[in-house]
Amino acid sequence: MNRITKGAPSRMLKDCPDVLNIVEMCAALGICTKTGYRLLRDGSIVSRKVGRKYCIPKAHLLAYLKMNSAVG
């Protein structure tokens, strides 16, 4: 069983900037960019689009990770 322990998401992202781009987000999550764009498009991870770039606040990424770790 692959469960995220309490505090693990914040430790996982501690070296990331406060606002990530799609490449940084995907690298932090260990997913491909196609999956990353799908998560942003369907609203699983809240982001802002500035011009053609997605800006993902680290707080929103942490919320997504914590929400998904509670489900399993």
All heavy atoms as a GROMACS GRO file, in nm:
protein
  547
    1MET      N    1   0.085  -0.117   0.000
    1MET     CA    2   0.000   0.000   0.000
    1MET      C    3   0.090   0.124   0.000
    1MET      O    4   0.178   0.138   0.082
    1MET     CB    5  -0.090  -0.003   0.124
    1MET     CG    6  -0.185   0.112   0.129
    1MET     SD    7  -0.297   0.100   0.268
    1MET     CE    8  -0.422  -0.002   0.194
    2ASN      N    9   0.066   0.214  -0.092
    2ASN     CA   10   0.148   0.332  -0.108
    2ASN      C   11   0.075   0.454  -0.053
    2ASN      O   12   0.014   0.528  -0.126
    2ASN     CB   13   0.182   0.351  -0.256
    2ASN     CG   14   0.282   0.460  -0.277
    2ASN    OD1   15   0.339   0.511  -0.183
    2ASN    ND2   16   0.303   0.496  -0.401
    3ARG      N   17   0.082   0.474   0.076
    3ARG     CA   18   0.013   0.587   0.139
    3ARG      C   19   0.114   0.696   0.172
    3ARG      O   20   0.225   0.667   0.214
    3ARG     CB   21  -0.056   0.542   0.266
    3ARG     CG   22  -0.169   0.447   0.233
    3ARG     CD   23  -0.265   0.441   0.340
    3ARG     NE   24  -0.318   0.573   0.363
    3ARG     CZ   25  -0.422   0.596   0.438
    3ARG    NH1   26  -0.484   0.500   0.497
    3ARG    NH2   27  -0.465   0.718   0.457
    4ILE      N   28   0.074   0.817   0.156
    4ILE     CA   29   0.158   0.930   0.193
    4ILE      C   30   0.140   0.956   0.341
    4ILE      O   31   0.029   0.972   0.389
    4ILE     CB   32   0.121   1.056   0.111
    4ILE    CG1   33   0.144   1.029  -0.038
    4ILE    CG2   34   0.201   1.176   0.156
    4ILE    CD1   35   0.097   1.140  -0.127
    5THR      N   36   0.250   0.954   0.416
    5THR     CA   37   0.241   0.976   0.559
    5THR      C   38   0.219   1.122   0.590
    5THR      O   39   0.243   1.210   0.507
    5THR     CB   40   0.369   0.928   0.630
    5THR    OG1   41   0.480   0.999   0.577
    5THR    CG2   42   0.389   0.779   0.610
    6LYS      N   43   0.173   1.150   0.711
    6LYS     CA   44   0.144   1.287   0.752
    6LYS      C   45   0.270   1.373   0.742
    6LYS      O   46   0.374   1.336   0.792
    6LYS     CB   47   0.091   1.287   0.896
    6LYS     CG   48   0.042   1.421   0.941
    6LYS     CD   49  -0.020   1.413   1.077
    6LYS     CE   50  -0.077   1.548   1.115
    6LYS     NZ   51  -0.145   1.543   1.242
    7GLY      N   52   0.260   1.487   0.676
    7GLY     CA   53   0.373   1.578   0.661
    7GLY      C   54   0.458   1.548   0.539
    7GLY      O   55   0.542   1.627   0.502
    8ALA      N   56   0.438   1.434   0.475
    8ALA     CA   57   0.520   1.397   0.360
    8ALA      C   58   0.503   1.492   0.242
    8ALA      O   59   0.602   1.527   0.179
    8ALA     CB   60   0.493   1.254   0.319
    9PRO      N   61   0.380   1.536   0.208
    9PRO     CA   62   0.368   1.628   0.094
    9PRO      C   63   0.446   1.757   0.113
    9PRO      O   64   0.511   1.805   0.020
    9PRO     CB   65   0.218   1.655   0.086
    9PRO     CG   66   0.154   1.537   0.147
    9PRO     CD   67   0.249   1.494   0.256
   10SER      N   68   0.445   1.814   0.232
   10SER     CA   69   0.518   1.939   0.253
   10SER      C   70   0.669   1.915   0.248
   10SER      O   71   0.742   2.000   0.198
   10SER     CB   72   0.477   2.004   0.385
   10SER     OG   73   0.500   1.916   0.492
   11ARG      N   74   0.715   1.801   0.296
   11ARG     CA   75   0.858   1.769   0.285
   11ARG      C   76   0.897   1.745   0.141
   11ARG      O   77   1.006   1.782   0.098
   11ARG     CB   78   0.892   1.646   0.369
   11ARG     CG   79   0.898   1.671   0.517
   11ARG     CD   80   0.962   1.555   0.591
   11ARG     NE   81   0.895   1.429   0.566
   11ARG     CZ   82   0.797   1.378   0.638
   11ARG    NH1   83   0.751   1.443   0.742
   11ARG    NH2   84   0.744   1.261   0.608
   12MET      N   85   0.806   1.686   0.065
   12MET     CA   86   0.832   1.655  -0.075
   12MET      C   87   0.851   1.782  -0.158
   12MET      O   88   0.930   1.786  -0.251
   12MET     CB   89   0.714   1.575  -0.129
   12MET     CG   90   0.731   1.518  -0.265
   12MET     SD   91   0.599   1.404  -0.300
   12MET     CE   92   0.491   1.505  -0.398
   13LEU      N   93   0.781   1.889  -0.120
   13LEU     CA   94   0.784   2.013  -0.198
   13LEU      C   95   0.864   2.125  -0.132
   13LEU      O   96   0.858   2.238  -0.178
   13LEU     CB   97   0.641   2.061  -0.222
   13LEU     CG   98   0.552   1.968  -0.304
   13LEU    CD1   99   0.410   2.021  -0.307
   13LEU    CD2  100   0.605   1.950  -0.443
   14LYS      N  101   0.939   2.095  -0.027
   14LYS     CA  102   1.006   2.202   0.047
   14LYS      C  103   1.108   2.278  -0.036
   14LYS      O  104   1.130   2.395  -0.013
   14LYS     CB  105   1.070   2.148   0.175
   14LYS     CG  106   1.196   2.069   0.154
   14LYS     CD  107   1.259   2.032   0.284
   14LYS     CE  108   1.392   1.967   0.251
   14LYS     NZ  109   1.488   1.980   0.350
   15ASP      N  110   1.170   2.215  -0.135
   15ASP     CA  111   1.270   2.282  -0.217
   15ASP      C  112   1.212   2.346  -0.343
   15ASP      O  113   1.284   2.408  -0.420
   15ASP     CB  114   1.380   2.184  -0.257
   15ASP     CG  115   1.461   2.137  -0.137
   15ASP    OD1  116   1.473   2.214  -0.040
   15ASP    OD2  117   1.512   2.023  -0.142
   16CYS      N  118   1.082   2.334  -0.361
   16CYS     CA  119   1.016   2.392  -0.479
   16CYS      C  120   0.985   2.539  -0.454
   16CYS      O  121   0.965   2.582  -0.341
   16CYS     CB  122   0.885   2.319  -0.507
   16CYS     SG  123   0.908   2.151  -0.563
   17PRO      N  124   0.978   2.617  -0.563
   17PRO     CA  125   0.938   2.758  -0.548
   17PRO      C  126   0.793   2.770  -0.504
   17PRO      O  127   0.716   2.673  -0.511
   17PRO     CB  128   0.959   2.816  -0.688
   17PRO     CG  129   0.957   2.699  -0.779
   17PRO     CD  130   1.006   2.581  -0.701
   18ASP      N  131   0.753   2.888  -0.458
   18ASP     CA  132   0.616   2.909  -0.412
   18ASP      C  133   0.514   2.899  -0.524
   18ASP      O  134   0.399   2.864  -0.501
   18ASP     CB  135   0.603   3.046  -0.344
   18ASP     CG  136   0.676   3.050  -0.210
   18ASP    OD1  137   0.697   2.942  -0.150
   18ASP    OD2  138   0.711   3.161  -0.166
   19VAL      N  139   0.555   2.932  -0.646
   19VAL     CA  140   0.469   2.920  -0.763
   19VAL      C  141   0.545   2.838  -0.867
   19VAL      O  142   0.657   2.872  -0.903
   19VAL     CB  143   0.432   3.058  -0.822
   19VAL    CG1  144   0.346   3.042  -0.946
   19VAL    CG2  145   0.360   3.142  -0.718
   20LEU      N  146   0.484   2.728  -0.909
   20LEU     CA  147   0.550   2.637  -1.002
   20LEU      C  148   0.491   2.650  -1.142
   20LEU      O  149   0.375   2.688  -1.157
   20LEU     CB  150   0.530   2.491  -0.956
   20LEU     CG  151   0.594   2.451  -0.825
   20LEU    CD1  152   0.503   2.479  -0.709
   20LEU    CD2  153   0.628   2.304  -0.829
   21ASN      N  154   0.571   2.616  -1.242
   21ASN     CA  155   0.518   2.605  -1.377
   21ASN      C  156   0.484   2.458  -1.400
   21ASN      O  157   0.504   2.374  -1.313
   21ASN     CB  158   0.615   2.660  -1.482
   21ASN     CG  159   0.747   2.586  -1.484
   21ASN    OD1  160   0.754   2.466  -1.459
   21ASN    ND2  161   0.854   2.657  -1.516
   22ILE      N  162   0.434   2.425  -1.516
   22ILE     CA  163   0.388   2.289  -1.543
   22ILE      C  164   0.503   2.188  -1.535
   22ILE      O  165   0.486   2.078  -1.482
   22ILE     CB  166   0.312   2.280  -1.678
   22ILE    CG1  167   0.252   2.141  -1.701
   22ILE    CG2  168   0.402   2.318  -1.794
   22ILE    CD1  169   0.132   2.112  -1.618
   23VAL      N  170   0.619   2.224  -1.584
   23VAL     CA  171   0.733   2.132  -1.583
   23VAL      C  172   0.778   2.105  -1.441
   23VAL      O  173   0.804   1.990  -1.404
   23VAL     CB  174   0.849   2.189  -1.669
   23VAL    CG1  175   0.973   2.103  -1.659
   23VAL    CG2  176   0.805   2.202  -1.814
   24GLU      N  177   0.786   2.209  -1.358
   24GLU     CA  178   0.826   2.192  -1.218
   24GLU      C  179   0.724   2.109  -1.142
   24GLU      O  180   0.761   2.022  -1.062
   24GLU     CB  181   0.844   2.328  -1.151
   24GLU     CG  182   0.959   2.408  -1.206
   24GLU     CD  183   0.956   2.554  -1.161
   24GLU    OE1  184   0.847   2.609  -1.137
   24GLU    OE2  185   1.067   2.612  -1.152
   25MET      N  186   0.596   2.133  -1.167
   25MET     CA  187   0.491   2.057  -1.100
   25MET      C  188   0.501   1.909  -1.136
   25MET      O  189   0.494   1.823  -1.048
   25MET     CB  190   0.353   2.110  -1.138
   25MET     CG  191   0.240   2.035  -1.071
   25MET     SD  192   0.077   2.065  -1.142
   25MET     CE  193   0.081   1.958  -1.285
   26CYS      N  194   0.516   1.881  -1.263
   26CYS     CA  195   0.523   1.742  -1.308
   26CYS      C  196   0.647   1.672  -1.252
   26CYS      O  197   0.641   1.555  -1.214
   26CYS     CB  198   0.521   1.735  -1.460
   26CYS     SG  199   0.361   1.783  -1.528
   27ALA      N  200   0.759   1.742  -1.246
   27ALA     CA  201   0.880   1.684  -1.189
   27ALA      C  202   0.861   1.654  -1.041
   27ALA      O  203   0.903   1.548  -0.991
   27ALA     CB  204   0.999   1.777  -1.210
   28ALA      N  205   0.796   1.744  -0.969
   28ALA     CA  206   0.773   1.724  -0.825
   28ALA      C  207   0.681   1.606  -0.799
   28ALA      O  208   0.698   1.532  -0.702
   28ALA     CB  209   0.714   1.851  -0.764
   29LEU      N  210   0.582   1.588  -0.887
   29LEU     CA  211   0.486   1.478  -0.870
   29LEU      C  212   0.533   1.348  -0.934
   29LEU      O  213   0.475   1.242  -0.908
   29LEU     CB  214   0.350   1.517  -0.929
   29LEU     CG  215   0.276   1.632  -0.863
   29LEU    CD1  216   0.147   1.662  -0.937
   29LEU    CD2  217   0.248   1.600  -0.718
   30GLY      N  218   0.633   1.357  -1.020
   30GLY     CA  219   0.682   1.238  -1.088
   30GLY      C  220   0.585   1.189  -1.195
   30GLY      O  221   0.566   1.068  -1.212
   31ILE      N  222   0.522   1.284  -1.265
   31ILE     CA  223   0.426   1.249  -1.371
   31ILE      C  224   0.470   1.315  -1.501
   31ILE      O  225   0.553   1.406  -1.502
   31ILE     CB  226   0.283   1.294  -1.335
   31ILE    CG1  227   0.278   1.446  -1.311
   31ILE    CG2  228   0.231   1.219  -1.214
   31ILE    CD1  229   0.140   1.502  -1.287
   32CYS      N  230   0.413   1.270  -1.611
   32CYS     CA  231   0.445   1.332  -1.740
   32CYS      C  232   0.362   1.460  -1.757
   32CYS      O  233   0.262   1.480  -1.688
   32CYS     CB  234   0.419   1.235  -1.855
   32CYS     SG  235   0.246   1.193  -1.880
   33THR      N  236   0.402   1.544  -1.850
   33THR     CA  237   0.333   1.671  -1.869
   33THR      C  238   0.191   1.651  -1.921
   33THR      O  239   0.102   1.729  -1.889
   33THR     CB  240   0.409   1.765  -1.963
   33THR    OG1  241   0.438   1.697  -2.086
   33THR    CG2  242   0.538   1.814  -1.901
   34LYS      N  243   0.168   1.545  -1.997
   34LYS     CA  244   0.033   1.518  -2.046
   34LYS      C  245  -0.062   1.496  -1.928
   34LYS      O  246  -0.172   1.551  -1.925
   34LYS     CB  247   0.034   1.396  -2.137
   34LYS     CG  248  -0.099   1.365  -2.200
   34LYS     CD  249  -0.086   1.250  -2.298
   34LYS     CE  250  -0.221   1.221  -2.362
   34LYS     NZ  251  -0.211   1.114  -2.461
   35THR      N  252  -0.020   1.420  -1.830
   35THR     CA  253  -0.100   1.398  -1.710
   35THR      C  254  -0.114   1.527  -1.631
   35THR      O  255  -0.221   1.557  -1.578
   35THR     CB  256  -0.036   1.288  -1.624
   35THR    OG1  257  -0.025   1.169  -1.702
   35THR    CG2  258  -0.119   1.260  -1.499
   36GLY      N  259  -0.007   1.605  -1.623
   36GLY     CA  260  -0.011   1.732  -1.552
   36GLY      C  261  -0.113   1.828  -1.612
   36GLY      O  262  -0.192   1.890  -1.539
   37TYR      N  263  -0.113   1.840  -1.744
   37TYR     CA  264  -0.211   1.926  -1.810
   37TYR      C  265  -0.353   1.877  -1.786
   37TYR      O  266  -0.445   1.956  -1.769
   37TYR     CB  267  -0.184   1.936  -1.960
   37TYR     CG  268  -0.072   2.031  -1.995
   37TYR    CD1  269   0.045   1.985  -2.055
   37TYR    CD2  270  -0.082   2.168  -1.968
   37TYR    CE1  271   0.148   2.072  -2.087
   37TYR    CE2  272   0.019   2.256  -2.000
   37TYR     CZ  273   0.135   2.207  -2.059
   37TYR     OH  274   0.236   2.294  -2.090
   38ARG      N  275  -0.373   1.745  -1.784
   38ARG     CA  276  -0.506   1.690  -1.758
   38ARG      C  277  -0.553   1.726  -1.617
   38ARG      O  278  -0.669   1.764  -1.597
   38ARG     CB  279  -0.506   1.538  -1.775
   38ARG     CG  280  -0.645   1.477  -1.758
   38ARG     CD  281  -0.646   1.327  -1.780
   38ARG     NE  282  -0.543   1.254  -1.710
   38ARG     CZ  283  -0.547   1.222  -1.580
   38ARG    NH1  284  -0.649   1.257  -1.506
   38ARG    NH2  285  -0.448   1.155  -1.524
   39LEU      N  286  -0.463   1.718  -1.518
   39LEU     CA  287  -0.499   1.754  -1.380
   39LEU      C  288  -0.538   1.900  -1.370
   39LEU      O  289  -0.629   1.937  -1.295
   39LEU     CB  290  -0.383   1.723  -1.285
   39LEU     CG  291  -0.353   1.576  -1.260
   39LEU    CD1  292  -0.223   1.562  -1.183
   39LEU    CD2  293  -0.468   1.510  -1.186
   40LEU      N  294  -0.471   1.986  -1.445
   40LEU     CA  295  -0.503   2.129  -1.444
   40LEU      C  296  -0.635   2.155  -1.517
   40LEU      O  297  -0.718   2.233  -1.471
   40LEU     CB  298  -0.391   2.210  -1.509
   40LEU     CG  299  -0.255   2.206  -1.438
   40LEU    CD1  300  -0.154   2.288  -1.516
   40LEU    CD2  301  -0.265   2.252  -1.295
   41ARG      N  302  -0.654   2.089  -1.631
   41ARG     CA  303  -0.774   2.109  -1.711
   41ARG      C  304  -0.901   2.066  -1.638
   41ARG      O  305  -1.003   2.133  -1.644
   41ARG     CB  306  -0.763   2.031  -1.842
   41ARG     CG  307  -0.771   2.114  -1.964
   41ARG     CD  308  -0.777   2.036  -2.094
   41ARG     NE  309  -0.745   1.895  -2.092
   41ARG     CZ  310  -0.625   1.843  -2.114
   41ARG    NH1  311  -0.522   1.922  -2.138
   41ARG    NH2  312  -0.606   1.713  -2.112
   42ASP      N  313  -0.894   1.950  -1.569
   42ASP     CA  314  -1.016   1.902  -1.503
   42ASP      C  315  -1.037   1.963  -1.364
   42ASP      O  316  -1.134   1.932  -1.297
   42ASP     CB  317  -1.021   1.749  -1.498
   42ASP     CG  318  -0.918   1.686  -1.406
   42ASP    OD1  319  -0.858   1.756  -1.323
   42ASP    OD2  320  -0.899   1.563  -1.416
   43GLY      N  321  -0.947   2.052  -1.323
   43GLY     CA  322  -0.965   2.123  -1.197
   43GLY      C  323  -0.918   2.048  -1.073
   43GLY      O  324  -0.942   2.094  -0.962
   44SER      N  325  -0.851   1.936  -1.091
   44SER     CA  326  -0.799   1.862  -0.975
   44SER      C  327  -0.695   1.945  -0.901
   44SER      O  328  -0.687   1.941  -0.779
   44SER     CB  329  -0.736   1.730  -1.020
   44SER     OG  330  -0.833   1.646  -1.076
   45ILE      N  331  -0.614   2.017  -0.976
   45ILE     CA  332  -0.515   2.109  -0.919
   45ILE      C  333  -0.552   2.248  -0.968
   45ILE      O  334  -0.560   2.272  -1.089
   45ILE     CB  335  -0.371   2.072  -0.960
   45ILE    CG1  336  -0.337   1.931  -0.911
   45ILE    CG2  337  -0.272   2.175  -0.906
   45ILE    CD1  338  -0.203   1.880  -0.958
   46VAL      N  339  -0.572   2.340  -0.875
   46VAL     CA  340  -0.612   2.477  -0.909
   46VAL      C  341  -0.489   2.553  -0.956
   46VAL      O  342  -0.382   2.544  -0.896
   46VAL     CB  343  -0.676   2.546  -0.787
   46VAL    CG1  344  -0.715   2.688  -0.821
   46VAL    CG2  345  -0.796   2.467  -0.738
   47SER      N  346  -0.505   2.627  -1.065
   47SER     CA  347  -0.395   2.704  -1.121
   47SER      C  348  -0.448   2.832  -1.183
   47SER      O  349  -0.569   2.852  -1.195
   47SER     CB  350  -0.321   2.622  -1.227
   47SER     OG  351  -0.405   2.601  -1.338
   48ARG      N  352  -0.357   2.918  -1.220
   48ARG     CA  353  -0.388   3.040  -1.295
   48ARG      C  354  -0.315   3.031  -1.428
   48ARG      O  355  -0.204   2.980  -1.435
   48ARG     CB  356  -0.337   3.164  -1.222
   48ARG     CG  357  -0.405   3.194  -1.095
   48ARG     CD  358  -0.530   3.268  -1.124
   48ARG     NE  359  -0.593   3.299  -0.996
   48ARG     CZ  360  -0.698   3.372  -0.986
   48ARG    NH1  361  -0.751   3.425  -1.092
   48ARG    NH2  362  -0.753   3.394  -0.870
   49LYS      N  363  -0.377   3.082  -1.529
   49LYS     CA  364  -0.312   3.089  -1.658
   49LYS      C  365  -0.275   3.233  -1.685
   49LYS      O  366  -0.360   3.322  -1.685
   49LYS     CB  367  -0.405   3.035  -1.767
   49LYS     CG  368  -0.331   3.000  -1.893
   49LYS     CD  369  -0.414   2.913  -1.982
   49LYS     CE  370  -0.332   2.880  -2.105
   49LYS     NZ  371  -0.409   2.813  -2.206
   50VAL      N  372  -0.147   3.257  -1.702
   50VAL     CA  373  -0.096   3.391  -1.731
   50VAL      C  374  -0.039   3.386  -1.872
   50VAL      O  375   0.065   3.326  -1.896
   50VAL     CB  376   0.014   3.432  -1.629
   50VAL    CG1  377   0.067   3.569  -1.662
   50VAL    CG2  378  -0.039   3.425  -1.487
   51GLY      N  379  -0.112   3.448  -1.963
   51GLY     CA  380  -0.074   3.435  -2.104
   51GLY      C  381  -0.093   3.292  -2.147
   51GLY      O  382  -0.202   3.238  -2.138
   52ARG      N  383   0.016   3.228  -2.188
   52ARG     CA  384   0.010   3.088  -2.228
   52ARG      C  385   0.066   2.994  -2.122
   52ARG      O  386   0.070   2.874  -2.143
   52ARG     CB  387   0.089   3.072  -2.358
   52ARG     CG  388   0.026   3.145  -2.474
   52ARG     CD  389   0.106   3.130  -2.599
   52ARG     NE  390   0.128   2.988  -2.629
   52ARG     CZ  391   0.164   2.943  -2.746
   52ARG    NH1  392   0.183   3.026  -2.845
   52ARG    NH2  393   0.182   2.815  -2.766
   53LYS      N  394   0.110   3.050  -2.010
   53LYS     CA  395   0.173   2.970  -1.906
   53LYS      C  396   0.079   2.943  -1.790
   53LYS      O  397   0.000   3.030  -1.753
   53LYS     CB  398   0.297   3.042  -1.852
   53LYS     CG  399   0.411   3.052  -1.950
   53LYS     CD  400   0.527   3.134  -1.900
   53LYS     CE  401   0.560   3.112  -1.757
   53LYS     NZ  402   0.680   3.184  -1.713
   54TYR      N  403   0.090   2.824  -1.733
   54TYR     CA  404   0.017   2.791  -1.611
   54TYR      C  405   0.106   2.824  -1.492
   54TYR      O  406   0.225   2.795  -1.492
   54TYR     CB  407  -0.017   2.642  -1.606
   54TYR     CG  408  -0.132   2.605  -1.694
   54TYR    CD1  409  -0.112   2.553  -1.821
   54TYR    CD2  410  -0.264   2.619  -1.650
   54TYR    CE1  411  -0.218   2.517  -1.902
   54TYR    CE2  412  -0.371   2.584  -1.730
   54TYR     CZ  413  -0.347   2.533  -1.856
   54TYR     OH  414  -0.452   2.499  -1.934
   55CYS      N  415   0.045   2.884  -1.391
   55CYS     CA  416   0.113   2.913  -1.265
   55CYS      C  417   0.039   2.837  -1.155
   55CYS      O  418  -0.080   2.859  -1.134
   55CYS     CB  419   0.112   3.063  -1.235
   55CYS     SG  420   0.201   3.159  -1.358
   56ILE      N  421   0.110   2.747  -1.088
   56ILE     CA  422   0.048   2.661  -0.988
   56ILE      C  423   0.106   2.697  -0.852
   56ILE      O  424   0.225   2.672  -0.827
   56ILE     CB  425   0.074   2.512  -1.018
   56ILE    CG1  426   0.026   2.476  -1.159
   56ILE    CG2  427   0.007   2.423  -0.915
   56ILE    CD1  428   0.133   2.462  -1.260
   57PRO      N  429   0.028   2.757  -0.763
   57PRO     CA  430   0.077   2.787  -0.629
   57PRO      C  431   0.108   2.657  -0.553
   57PRO      O  432   0.033   2.559  -0.563
   57PRO     CB  433  -0.038   2.862  -0.563
   57PRO     CG  434  -0.122   2.911  -0.675
   57PRO     CD  435  -0.107   2.811  -0.784
   58LYS      N  436   0.218   2.657  -0.481
   58LYS     CA  437   0.257   2.539  -0.406
   58LYS      C  438   0.149   2.499  -0.306
   58LYS      O  439   0.125   2.380  -0.284
   58LYS     CB  440   0.390   2.563  -0.334
   58LYS     CG  441   0.439   2.440  -0.263
   58LYS     CD  442   0.581   2.442  -0.208
   58LYS     CE  443   0.643   2.567  -0.169
   58LYS     NZ  444   0.775   2.549  -0.106
   59ALA      N  445   0.078   2.595  -0.250
   59ALA     CA  446  -0.028   2.566  -0.154
   59ALA      C  447  -0.139   2.483  -0.219
   59ALA      O  448  -0.195   2.393  -0.156
   59ALA     CB  449  -0.085   2.696  -0.098
   60HIS      N  450  -0.171   2.509  -0.346
   60HIS     CA  451  -0.275   2.433  -0.416
   60HIS      C  452  -0.227   2.292  -0.446
   60HIS      O  453  -0.305   2.197  -0.441
   60HIS     CB  454  -0.316   2.504  -0.545
   60HIS     CG  455  -0.386   2.632  -0.520
   60HIS    ND1  456  -0.516   2.655  -0.559
   60HIS    CD2  457  -0.346   2.747  -0.459
   60HIS    CE1  458  -0.552   2.778  -0.523
   60HIS    NE2  459  -0.450   2.834  -0.463
   61LEU      N  460  -0.099   2.278  -0.476
   61LEU     CA  461  -0.042   2.146  -0.500
   61LEU      C  462  -0.042   2.064  -0.371
   61LEU      O  463  -0.075   1.945  -0.372
   61LEU     CB  464   0.098   2.160  -0.556
   61LEU     CG  465   0.162   2.038  -0.618
   61LEU    CD1  466   0.073   1.976  -0.724
   61LEU    CD2  467   0.297   2.073  -0.677
   62LEU      N  468  -0.009   2.127  -0.260
   62LEU     CA  469  -0.014   2.059  -0.130
   62LEU      C  470  -0.156   2.016  -0.096
   62LEU      O  471  -0.177   1.905  -0.046
   62LEU     CB  472   0.041   2.150  -0.020
   62LEU     CG  473   0.191   2.168  -0.016
   62LEU    CD1  474   0.229   2.280   0.079
   62LEU    CD2  475   0.259   2.039   0.024
   63ALA      N  476  -0.253   2.102  -0.124
   63ALA     CA  477  -0.393   2.067  -0.097
   63ALA      C  478  -0.434   1.945  -0.180
   63ALA      O  479  -0.502   1.856  -0.130
   63ALA     CB  480  -0.483   2.186  -0.128
   64TYR      N  481  -0.392   1.941  -0.306
   64TYR     CA  482  -0.423   1.827  -0.391
   64TYR      C  483  -0.360   1.698  -0.335
   64TYR      O  484  -0.426   1.595  -0.328
   64TYR     CB  485  -0.372   1.852  -0.534
   64TYR     CG  486  -0.373   1.731  -0.621
   64TYR    CD1  487  -0.493   1.684  -0.676
   64TYR    CD2  488  -0.256   1.662  -0.650
   64TYR    CE1  489  -0.494   1.572  -0.757
   64TYR    CE2  490  -0.257   1.549  -0.730
   64TYR     CZ  491  -0.376   1.505  -0.783
   64TYR     OH  492  -0.378   1.393  -0.862
   65LEU      N  493  -0.236   1.707  -0.294
   65LEU     CA  494  -0.166   1.588  -0.241
   65LEU      C  495  -0.230   1.540  -0.111
   65LEU      O  496  -0.248   1.420  -0.090
   65LEU     CB  497  -0.018   1.617  -0.219
   65LEU     CG  498   0.064   1.635  -0.346
   65LEU    CD1  499   0.204   1.685  -0.313
   65LEU    CD2  500   0.070   1.506  -0.424
   66LYS      N  501  -0.264   1.634  -0.024
   66LYS     CA  502  -0.327   1.595   0.103
   66LYS      C  503  -0.465   1.536   0.082
   66LYS      O  504  -0.502   1.440   0.148
   66LYS     CB  505  -0.333   1.715   0.196
   66LYS     CG  506  -0.197   1.753   0.250
   66LYS     CD  507  -0.202   1.874   0.338
   66LYS     CE  508  -0.062   1.910   0.384
   66LYS     NZ  509  -0.059   2.031   0.464
   67MET      N  510  -0.540   1.591  -0.014
   67MET     CA  511  -0.673   1.539  -0.043
   67MET      C  512  -0.663   1.396  -0.097
   67MET      O  513  -0.739   1.309  -0.055
   67MET     CB  514  -0.744   1.628  -0.147
   67MET     CG  515  -0.882   1.581  -0.183
   67MET     SD  516  -0.960   1.683  -0.308
   67MET     CE  517  -0.855   1.658  -0.448
   68ASN      N  518  -0.568   1.371  -0.184
   68ASN     CA  519  -0.553   1.238  -0.242
   68ASN      C  520  -0.491   1.138  -0.146
   68ASN      O  521  -0.513   1.019  -0.160
   68ASN     CB  522  -0.475   1.244  -0.371
   68ASN     CG  523  -0.559   1.301  -0.483
   68ASN    OD1  524  -0.679   1.282  -0.486
   68ASN    ND2  525  -0.497   1.371  -0.574
   69SER      N  526  -0.414   1.184  -0.049
   69SER     CA  527  -0.355   1.090   0.046
   69SER      C  528  -0.461   1.046   0.147
   69SER      O  529  -0.453   0.935   0.201
   69SER     CB  530  -0.236   1.153   0.120
   69SER     OG  531  -0.279   1.258   0.204
   70ALA      N  532  -0.562   1.127   0.170
   70ALA     CA  533  -0.669   1.090   0.263
   70ALA      C  534  -0.766   0.991   0.202
   70ALA      O  535  -0.832   0.916   0.272
   70ALA     CB  536  -0.743   1.215   0.308
   71VAL      N  537  -0.774   0.990   0.068
   71VAL     CA  538  -0.869   0.904  -0.001
   71VAL      C  539  -0.826   0.757   0.007
   71VAL      O  540  -0.908   0.668   0.025
   71VAL     CB  541  -0.884   0.946  -0.150
   71VAL    CG1  542  -0.966   0.848  -0.228
   71VAL    CG2  543  -0.946   1.084  -0.154
   72GLY      N  544  -0.695   0.730  -0.010
   72GLY     CA  545  -0.644   0.593  -0.017
   72GLY      C  546  -0.654   0.524   0.108
   72GLY      O  547  -0.680   0.428   0.157
   0.00000   0.00000   0.00000
